[in-house]
Every structure is written in C-alpha cells, then in structure tokens.
Amino acid sequence: MARFRSILPLLFACLLGLGVGACGADAAGDAGSQVASDGGGIGGDGNSVADGSSDGIGLGADVSATAAGFPDRVVAFEPGANAGFGAAGMPGVVLGPPKGGGAGAGGLHVVSLGKGGVIVLAFDDEEIYDGPGADLVVFENPFSTWLETGRVSVSADGTSWHPFPCAADDAAGGYPGCAGVQPVFSHPDNGLSPHDPAVAGGDAYDLADLGLSAVRFVRIEDTGANSYVGNSGGFDLDAVAAVHWR
C-alpha cells in the first residue's frame, strides 16, 4: 500500500498526459503493457534510414554548435502514437548533454518517441570507436521503479544496422540490454561527466559486444512494451554521449 501511495502522483500525471516522460513499465513488472516490438520503424529491417526532414521539426540542425562527443544531427525521427512531448525542442533537445534528475526523479529534457517510435542520430564530425569498456551511453529519464525501454542499434554508414540485444519482456531480470533502465545523474550543473559511465548514469554499450570497431550512427526504437497515455508515451530520449570518440 505504501508503494502504491508513492506512485499515485505519477499515475495522475500520466493519466492527464502531462509529459512526465516516464509513465511506462514498472521495473518490478507490474506496470506497462509488455507488448513485444517487431523491430519495425525507421530502418527496422536493418537496411535503411528514412529521412525525417519533412515532418517540420527542423531535423538536420546546424552542427557547428554541437559539442564534441555528442551527435551532430538528427537524421530521422518517426514518432509513434502518444508521442509529442518535447518535439518543439527538436532537434536540440537530443543533441547536447543530458540533464538528469537522478534516481528519484526523471528530468523533462527529453523527446517522447511514442509507441514504436524511432529516432536516428548521426556523429558527422567524429566517430565512436571501440575502446576499453563501454563506448557510448544512452540517456532516458527513468525514475523510482518506473521506466520505459528502448532498443539501441548502431551503424557505420547509416545503412547496415547492428542491434544490441534488448530483453524488453524480462522485467524480473531488469530488462537486460535495453536503454531506459538506469537513472541519469549527469547534468551540466553538477560536473558529472556524461562521457564517464561510472558517474553519468544512463545505459552504456560496448561496440566489442557486436564485433564492431567504429560507428557514426545510433538508432533508438521504443520497444512497444511501455505505457502510452497522453503525449509522453514510450521511450523518452534525453541524450546520447560517446565515451570513446575521435
């Protein structure tokens, strides 16, 4: 009962569609729809990336102001049902550093992908390379025991995609391999480097796990296993940061 009372404010906000950005699967497995995704969406067949520039949200930003170690542009954005929160801030909202809220409260510096939504980011000025340990970190905005999962894929050329395994139906195991699981601690105001997985939070990925030496594109898909209410449904992307780049 105490746990139920603790999540009442969150549930109320989700039902009103207030864009809290983490109205999704309960890490304990008793919330969220847990519907398996078929891997569709932009480039979902592993062959191509759709151009999202026609959706009127200014994809393909001026890369000159993008900091090193972060994506330079949004190649494509295909939101699913119940998306919309944060879209007015695209593409900048996902190109710079994360603005984490810590373990107890997810931040609002995100764009919601909606059910099955997909976003593709490009590193034009640099490439992420395989170094010791993790090579990139994906930041969502999970808080408390509420989270929303995403599948991460990477590519060297934006055409041939390599997905990291994501067990979006394994609540008991903590959704291994999925993004959107770990809280985000790094924020520009607290000095915690988003490029250091030991302190940044977020979900880290190692290119060696896929047998890759370097990539330039990162694709994130909502798994379809989350909550979809209001305009903040699905995976909420805050940022992607390289750990090893050149």
N, C-alpha and C positions, 0 to 999 in steps of 0.2 A: 504493500500500500504506500509506504514511504517513497519507493521508487516511482510509483505511478503519479503521486502528487508532484514529484520533482520534474516530471516531463509535461505536466499539464500546460504550462505557459508555452512550451514549444509546440505542442499539438494545436493549441488555439491559434498560434501564429500561422502554422501550416495550413489550417483549415481556412483562414482568412486570405491565404495567398500573399502574405506579407514579405515574401522573399527572404526568409531566414536562411535559405540556402543549404539546409541540411535536414530537410524533412524526409528522411529516407530510411534505409534499412537499419534496424536496431542491431548492434553488434552482438547482442545476445540471441538474435534470430527470431524475435517475436514481433518485429515490425517490418514493413516493406513487403512488397508483393513477391519477391524472389522469383521473378519470371526470367527464364534464361533468354539471353540475346542470341540471335543467329549470326551476329558478326556483320550485319549489313551496314548501310550508311555510306558515307564518302570513303571510297577505297576499301569498302568492307570485303570485297572479293580478292583483295591483295594485289590488284592490278593497276589501279589508277587513283588519282586525286581529282575530285571535282573542283572547279573554280567557283568560289563563293562570292566573287566580287559583285554579282548582280543583285545581291539582296539588300543593298542600300545602307549598309552599316559601316562602310569605309574600310573594307579589307584592303591589305596592301599598304600599310602605313609608311610614312617617311622613316626609313631605317636609320637615319643619321643620328637620331636622339636615343637610340636603343643602347642600353649599357652592355658591356661585354659579358658574355656568359649567359645571356638571355636570348630568346627568339627575336628575330628582326621583323617578322611579319606573320600575319595570319593568312595562310594560303587558302583555306576554305573553312566555312562554318555552315553546318546544316543542322539547325536546331530541330528537336523533336517536339512532340506535344507537351504542353505545360512548361515551355521554356519562356524566356523573355527577360527575366531578372538580370540586370547588368548589361543588357545588349546595347543600351545607349552609350555605354562607356567603351564599346569596342572600337578599334582593336587594342587600344592602350591598356585596358584593364587586365589583359592577359600577357602583355609583353615585358613588363618590368618585374621587379622583385615582389615576393609575396607580402601580404600584410596579415600575418597570422594572428589569431585570437587566443592561442594557447589551448590547453586540454579542455578547459571548461566552457569555452565559448568560441564558436566559429566566426570568422570575420565575414564581412559583407563585400569585400573587394573581389568579386567573382562574377562570372557569367554562367548562367544555368544552361545546360545542354538540352534539358528535356528528355523525354523517353526515346532512347535510341539515338540521341543527337550525337554529332561528330564535329570535332574541330581538328584542324591540321595546322601546325606551326612550323616555320622554317628558320633555320640558322643560316643566313646568307653570308655573313662576314666571317664566320668561324665554322668549325666542325666539332662535334663531340667525339672524343676518341676514347678508346678503351685503356684506362689506366688502372692502378691498384684499387680494388674495391668498386664501389658504385660510381657510375659515370654521369648520371642525371637524376634529378629529383622532380617529382610532380606534386604540386601542392593543391589540395582541395580545401574544404573548410569543415571537417568533421568536428563535432563537439559532444562531450559526455559520451553516451553509448549510441548516439545517433550518427549514422554515416551513409554516404551514397557512393557506390563503387563505379569505377571506370576501367576499361581495358586500354592498355598502352601498347602502341606499335611504333616501330622506328624504321627509317629508310635512309639510304644514302642518296637516292636520286628522286624521291617523291613518287616513284612508280612501283618498285618492288618493296613490299612491306613485310616486316618481321615482327609478329606479335609476341609479347611476353605473356606467359600463361596467367590466367586470372580465374580463380575459382569463386565466381560470384554467388554460388549457391552453398558455399561452405561457411555458414555462419559460425558453427562451432569451432572451426579452425582459424577464424579471424580473416576470412576472405583472402587466402594467400595469393600473392602476385597481383592483386588488384590495387589500383590507385584509389585514393579517397578514404583510406583506412586510418592512417596515422595523423594525429593533430599537428597543426602548423605553429611553430614557435617563432620563426624568423619574421621580423618586421623591421622596416627601415629605421624605426625609432629605438630599437633595443640592441643594436650592434651584433645580433646573432647572424652570422653569415648564411645566406641561403645556398651557398655553394659547399657547405660543410654538413654532410648528412648527420654527423654526430651531434650537432646542436640545432639544426634547422627545423627538424620535424619533417613532415611530408613522407612520401613513399619513394624510395630510392631504387634505381635499376642499374644493373651491370651488363654492359654490352657483351662481356665474355659469356654470359649465360645463353646468348644467341649465336655465339661464334662470330661476332662482328668486330671489326677493328675501328670503324668510324661511321657516323651518320650525320645527316643535316636536317632531317625532318622527324617530327614527333606527332603522332596521331593519337587522340584520346576519344574513345567511344563510351557513352553511357551504356551500362550493361543491360538496362531494361529491368533490373532487379531492385529498383528503388521506389520511393514514393513520388507520386505525380499529382500534386494538388496546386492550384493557383498558378503563378508564373515562375515559381522557383523549383520546378520539378527536376529530378535527375541529378547527375554529376555536376558539381559547381567548380569550374576551373578558376583558380587564383593565379597560378604562375607555373612555369617550367624553368628550371635552372640547370645549367651544365655544372658538373663537378670537374671534369677534365675537358678543356677545350683549347683549340689552337687556331 
